[in-house]
């Protein structure tokens, strides 16, 4: 009897976890393994697996100029978005770190991008960049079709995405700055340290934990960007903005190549996972030393 009671007691915590695990199974585990399964098959237009090809879809992708171009475009896009959004969030957080009249207005303005849908921002951005009526060309006195020019399209989309991601970064860095003891700045000022020296010697080290977390989150978000690309360029011109996520969407819902789209999804997952693991490894080594 004691053993039965003990066994029943040990299983009780797992019963509480069961609803949560069911939700994960339905909305996370099943789609993940289904994607891996489909990546090994050629499918029909309904997305049903018909012909087993093993790693054929992966081999086809790795020899495809379009997919290789998507990898390069995605890498450039992620670098611009991550660096731009983090710099913008950090600068605005530092500007609002001091109390002055109107601080609440500026804080709200800097955090506003996180409350704007990417589709709405993309539509406004498209009007601003219009070659004939756009405010950007009128202010600069230019006549450039920003979103239709292969040289500028990717940078325009990346800048918009960086601005959209800067709002949440502003909140992260503002919270990090609030946790830094102000007395260390007073001591540094007494010792003759300049503002630049205080920034690099005190502010950045104090923000290092939140900065690492923000970097990981921003990389993942940048890899998943889709809405603004769909609205502004649809992967063009000449596939200069055809990032992997849009390539997956195009293969699945326009070309009906669900097996290829699934293989691209798996490759994207492993790229993000590898980058994340490497960053955690570097962070642990930094803590160690």
N, C-alpha and C positions, 0 to 999 in steps of 0.2 A: 504493500500500500504506500509506503514511504517513497519507494522508487517511482511509482506511478505519479504521485503528487509532485515529486521533484521534476520528473520529465514534463509534466503538464505545465509546471511553473516556468521551466526553461523555454518552452515553445511560445509562451504568452507574448514576449516582446516581438517575435516574428509575426504574430497575428496583427499587431498594430502597424507593422511595416507593410503588410500585404496590400492594402489599398494603394499605397504609394507605388509599390513595385508593379502593380497592375497598370497604373497610369503610365509608368515608364515603359513597360512592356508593349503597350498598345501604341504609344506615340513616339517612342524612341528606339527601343530594341528591334521591334518588328520592321519598321521602315529601314533601319540600318542593314539588317541581315537580308532583307528583301532586295535592297539596292545591290549588295554584293552578289546575290544570286542572279539578278538580271544582268549584271555586268559580264557574266560568263555565257550569255546567250544572245542570239539574234532574235529579235522580237517582231511581232506584227504591228499593225497600226493601232491595235487596242492595248499594246503594251504587254502582251502575253508571250512568255518565253516559248520559242518554237525550235530553235536549232542550237544545240550546245557547241560553243566554239572555244571553250576554255579561256585562255589568255589572248585569244584572237583580237578582241576589242581593244585590249591594252596595247598590243603590238601595232595595231592599225593606228592608234592615237599617237604613239611615240614616233611613228614614221610620217605623220601628217604635218604638213607645213602650217596648216591652219591652227592646229592645236599647239604646236611649238610657238607660233606667234602669240597665241592666247596666253601661254605661260610667261612670255617676255612682257607682254602688255600688262598682265596682272602684277608682275613684280614691280614694274615702274609705277603703276597706279598705287600699289600698296605703300611703297616707299614715300611717294609724294603725300598721300593722304595721312599716313601715320606721323611723319615729321611735321607736316603743316598743321594738323589738328592739335598735336601735343604742344608745339611752339605757341600757337594761338591761344590755347587754353592756359598755358603757363604764364604768358605775358599778361593776359587779361586778369588772371588771378592775382598776380603781383600788383597790378595797377589798382585793384580793388581791395588790397590787403590793408590799406591805411584808411582811417576814418576821415571823410571830408564831405562837404555838402553835396547832395545828389548821389551819394554812394549806392543807395538802393536802386535808383533808376539805372545806373550803369551795370550793377550786378544782374538786374533783371534782363537788360539788353544782351549781356554777354552769355547768359544762360538760355536765352530764347531759342537758339537753334535746336536744342534737344526737344522742344515742344512742337516743332514744325515737321509735318510729314515730308518725306523725301520727294514724293510726287508733286506736292504743292510748291516746294522750293525749286524743283526742276522746271516747272512751268513758268515760274517768275524769272528764273535764271535764263530760260530760253528767250523770253521777251527782251530781257536786258541785253542779250548777246545778238539780237536780230541784226542782220547786216544793214538794214535801211532805217528802221525805227528804234533800234536798241540804244539805250542810254550810254553804253560803254563806247560805241563808235562815235557818238555825238560828242562825248566829253573829250575823247582822245583825238578827234578829228580824223578818224580812220574809216576805211571801207573794207572791213575784213569779215568774212563769213566764218566766225569763230568755230562753230560746231560742224561745219562742212569742210573745213580745211584739215587734212591729215596731220599737219604740223601742230595744230593748236587744239584739236578736239579732245584728246586725252587729258591735256593739262586743264582745260576748262572743267571737264567732269570731275577731275581729281580735286581741283580747288573748291568746287561746290561741296563735294563729299567731306573734305577737310573742315570746311566751315560748319557743316551739319554736325560733325562729330566733336567740334570744339566746345559745344555747350556743356556736355557731360564732363569733358576734361576740365573745364573751368570749375565745376563743382568739386571734382576730385582734388584738384590742386588747392582750391580755396580751403577745403577741409584740412589738407595737409599743412598748409601755412598756418592755420589756426592752432595747430598742435605744437608748433615750434615756440619755445620759450623766448619771449622778447628780451629777457635780461642778457642773453648771449650777444645780442646785437649791441646793446648798450656797452657791454664790456669790450666788444670789438672796436666800437667807436672810440672809447677811451684809449685803447691801445694804438689808435691811428689807422685802423683798417678802412679802406675806401668802400664805397657801395658795391663796386664790382668785386672786390676781394671778399666782402661779406656774402655776396650772392654765390660765388663759386665755393667758398670755404664753409659756409653755414647753411644757406638756403637749400642748395642742391643736395648736400648730404642729408639734411633733415627731411627732404622730400623723396629720398631714394626708395623707401618701401612702397609708397603710393605711386611713384613714378614707374616702378616695375610692374605693378598691377595694371596701371593705365596703359602701359606699352602692350602688354599681352592682350588686353581687351580691345585696344585699337587695331591691332593686327588682325584679330579674328573678325572684327566688324568690317574692316577694309576688304578682306577676302570675300565677304558675304554681300557686298554692295551690288544692288541690282536695279532698284526702282528708278534712280536718276539716269542710269545708262539706258534703260528701256525707253524712257520718255525723250531724252535729249538726242541720242545718236543711234540707238538700236544696233550697237556694235560697230557702226561705221564711223567715218568713211573708210573704205578699203580695209575693214577689220582693225582699225587703229585703236578702237575702244572695245574690242571683243574680248573682255575678260572672261575667265573660266566660268563664272556663274552664268553669264549671259550665253556663253557657248553651250552650256548644259541646257538652258531653257530653249535655245534655238534648235538643238538636236532633238530634244524630246517632243516639243509641241509644234514645230514647223516641219522638220524632216522625218518625224516619227521613228527616230533611231533611238529607242529607249535603252537598248543595250549599250550603245556608245555613250549616251548621256549618263547612265549609271556608272560606267567605267570612269568617266571624268569626275563624277561625284566622289568616287572612292579615292581617286588620285588627289583631289582637292583636300579630302579629309586627312590623308596621310601627310600632305605637305604642311597643313596647319598643325597637325599633331607633332610632326618632327620639329617645326620651328618652336612650338611651345615647350617641348621637352628640352631642346637645346637652351632656350632662355632660362628655364628653371635650373638647369645644370650650371649655367654660368652664374646665376644668382646665388646658388648654394656655395659655389667656389668663392664668390666674393664675400659671403658671410663668414666662410671658414678662415679666409686669410685676413 
